[in-house]
């Protein structure tokens, strides 16, 4: 079975947002993050020198790849999508391209993605990786600086607090030195990937999107690419965050994830990524949990339209999937 047909039949997957922001748990110096806890560095304009110290405290003693994977399987998931690198620039894998990663910069010193990839292979769960290919707040030349006039979930799209001179920024430098090398590492070092989940293409030119697309298809021809890569280079459409449409007749995915709108998927493949509460990353303040009934209704509606339901969990800084997330998803599984 090729990946297009597998994806069409998959219906249900689990996304995991996890990183240094999980240690802050939605709060900085007594002040809450905005809705999205994973945007806390931008929202509170936390300098790299300060935010980077979280790496020295990253010791998730309860992280267990087998537990995450078997939990997803028990809940009826067909695939797992894990944040390899989010907008803060910190990688959850051992990167030779940049030392700001879980293996080299933390006392934990373990390659999270390697352990998850092995567990997925062992238990027959498909693996996908989230990678922020544009925004990178750890880099002077990280993207987003062309779009700061547009609404975002922090203070600016780029890191304007450490690097305020927009006119001196050149995304090409970040792309060549970090983005494309890290994507290549992911493609070559973590086995067969069913998909790569890119995000918010604010700065990418067509040449960047095309270079990434071609790199993926060169190293892993079957790996699917979502529409948030940008510039029309994709295999399937990612709807907007928490978008649960009544029909596919109108425009879908028409948010900041693909400026200019989207064409239909070339393979007729669609996916909606959604949260269980309001945030994607862990926040101890966010108790606005969806009920199991609501999640099940969302799944049924999406699947009836041929749209996969990718439901998010945000583990805490110790590596634990929050209890309410587990309770909701287990309750849904009993009704599937």
N, C-alpha and C positions, 0 to 999 in steps of 0.2 A: 504494500500500500504506500503510495507516495504521500508526501507531507500535506499536499492540498486536500486529499481525500481524508487523511487522518484528522486534520483540523476541522473539516466540515462535520465530522462525526463526534469530535471531542466534546463540544457543548459547554464544558465546565472546567475551570482552572483556578488555581490559587496564586495570587501575587503576594510577594513579600517585600515590604519596604523596611529596610534595616540598615543602620549605619551609625556614625558618631552622633547624629542628632537624637538617636534613641536614648543616649545617656542623659540628655537634657530633659527628656520626657515632657516637652511642651512648655518649659519654663526656663527663663534666663534671669538671674538675679532678682527673683521674686516676681518677675513680670511674665505674663503668658505669651505664648507664640500666637500668631494668627490661627486661622482654622487649620492650616496645614503645618503640622509640627516639623516636618522635614525641611521647611523653608525658614526655620528659626534663625539661621545665621544671617540671612538677608534681611529678615524682618527687623531684627535688633542690631543689624550692622556690626556683627561681632568680628573683630579683626582676626585675620588668619593666625597671627601669633597666639591669640587667646583660644580661638576655636580649635586650633591644632593640638592644644594640650589635652583635649579629649582623647586623642589617640593614645596618650600615655596612661589613660585610665580605662581603656577598652579591654576588659577581661571578662567576657561573657561566660561565666563558669557553668551555666546551665544550657549552653548551646549544644544541641545534639542533632546532627543532620538526619539520622535515622528517625528520630522522633518527629521531626518536621515532615519528612517524606511519608512516613506511615500514617501520620495524622491526615495529611492531604488525601492519601489513598482511602482511608477509612471514611472520609467525608464525600467520597464519590468523585474526586477531582481526577481529570485526565492528564493535567500538566501543571508544572510549577514554573513560575517566572520570578526570578530573584534579582534584586538590585545589585548589579556588578559595580556600578558607580552612579551615584546620584549627583545633584547639582553642586554639592559641596566639594566635589572632586576627589573624595576619599574612596579608594577601591577595596572591595571585599575579596580581592584575589591577589596573588603574588605577581606583581607587575614589574618587569624589567625596565619598562619605559618610564616609570615614575615611582619613587620610593614612598610616596604618600599612600601606603596600602597596609592592609591588615597584617601581612607577614612581616614587613620591615619596620613598621612604625608603631606597633603595639606590643604590650607584654603578652598578649594572647598568642601571637606569632604563628597562627595556623591559617592555612588557605581555606576560607569558608566555602568558596565555590567548588574547590576540588572535593571537599567532603560531601557537599550536596550532590555533585555530579555522580560520585560513586554510589551514594545512597539511591539516587534516582535510577541508575542503571541496575542496581541490585533488586529493586522493588518494582521495576517496570513502569516507572512514571516518567513521562516526557519532560525534558528540561528546556526552559527558555530563559534568556537573560535580558534584564533591563539595563540600558546604558545611556547616560545623558551625553549625547554627542555634540551638543552646542554649549549649554551653560556649564561653566566650571569655575566656581568662586575661589578656587585655590590658585588660579592662573591669571597673571596680568592680562593675557590675551584671550581669556575665556570669552565665549560669545554672549550675546544679549545686548550689547552696548548700542546697537542700532535701533533698539525697540523700547527704550526707557520711557518714551511718551505713551506707551500702552500699559494698560492695567496689568499688574502681576500680584503674586501672593506674598511678596516681601517688600523691600524698599525700592530695589531696582532689579532688572533682569540680570545684569552683570554685577561683578564686585566693584562697586563705585566707592566703597569706603576705604579700601586699601589702595585702589588704583583709580583715582578720580578723573584722569585725563583721557577722556573718550577718544579724542582725536589722535592719540598715540597708540591706540589698540589695533591689533591686526590678528584676526581670528586665524588666518593662514598659519601663523606661527604655532599656535596651540594645536591646530589640526595636524600639522606635520610632526610635531614633537611629542604629542601625547595622544590625541584622539584616535587617529588612524593606527598608530602602533599598538595601543591597548585593545582596540577592536580586533586587530590581527592576532594578538595573544589569546583573546577569548575564543576565537575561531579555531585556533590550532592546539590549545592546551587543555580543553575541557570536554573532549569527546563530541558526540553528535548532538548538535543543538537543533531543536525543532523550530525555534523562532528567536529572533532578536527584537526587543521592544525598545525602540528609540523614542525620543520625547522632545517637545517644544523646539522645532527648527526655526529659530528666530533670525539667525545670522547666516546659516548655510546658503551658499550659492549652489547653483546646479552642479558645478564641478565637484563640490564636496559630497553632496548626496550621491552623485553618480560614482565617485571613487569608493565610497563606503559600500554601495550596492554591489559594485563589481567585485570588491574584496570578499564580501560574504559569499557571492555566487562562485567565486573562484575556489575558495577553500571549503565551502560547504554548500554545494549546489541545491540541496533540498531544504536548506534553512529558510524559513519564511521571514519576511521583513514587513513590519507594520507601517502604516501611512505616515507616522510621525517622523519618519526620516526626512520627509520634506521633498519638495520639487518634483512631485509625481513619481518618485522611485519607490514603489512598494508592491507587495503581494496581497496584503489584506488591509481593510479599513479599520482603524481604531476610532471608535466613536468618541465623543467628548467625555470628559470625566463625569461619571455617574449619569450618563445619558441613557435613558430607558425609553426609546421611542415607541409609539403606537403602530408605526408603519415605516417601511423603508421607501415609501413613495417620494418623500421629500428629502432635502439635504441632510446628511448625517456627518458627524465629525466636524461640523463647521464651527470650530472654536479656534483658540490661539495655537492649536497644535499643527495646523497646516494653513498658513496664510494663503488666502485666495480660494479656499474651498477644496473639495475633493471630487475626483471622478469615482465612479463605482469601482469596486475591486475587480481586477482582471480575472480572478478565479471565483468571484461571487462569495468571498469570505469576509466575515465581519465579526467584530469583537467589541464588547463593552466592558471597560474596567470600572469597578465600583468599590466604594468603601463600605465597611460594616458600621462605622460610626461616621464622623465627619472628616477626620484626618487620615492620612496615609501612613505617616510615621507615628511612632508611639507617643501618646500624650496621656498622662495620668489624669488630666483635667476633663478629657472628652468622654462623657458618659452617654452621648446621644446615640445609643445603639439601635440598629434596626432589629425588628423582631424576626424570628425564624420564618414566620408566616409571610412577612414582607419580602424577605430574601427569596423564598420559594416562589412567590408570585412573580418577582422580577425575573427569576430564572425561566419560568414557564413562558412568560411573555416574550423574552428575548429569544429563547430557543425556538418558539413557534414562528419567529421571523427569520430563523436561520442565523442568529447571532450568538456567538459564544459568550458566556458569562464568566468574566475573570474577576473573582472576588478577592479583595485585599485583606491581609493581616499585617499588623505592625508590631513585631516582637519588641520587648523592652531591652534595656541595656545589658541585662544578664542573659539574654538569649531565649526568653520565654515568650511563647505566644500567649497573649492575654487570655485570662479565664473566660471573659464574656465572648470573645471571638470563638473560642473552642466550644462553648455551650451552644451558641447560635448555629454554628456549622454542623455540629453533631445532631442537633435537633432537626435541621434541614435534611440531613442524610437519612434520618429515620423515615422521612416522608417521600423520599425519592422513589 
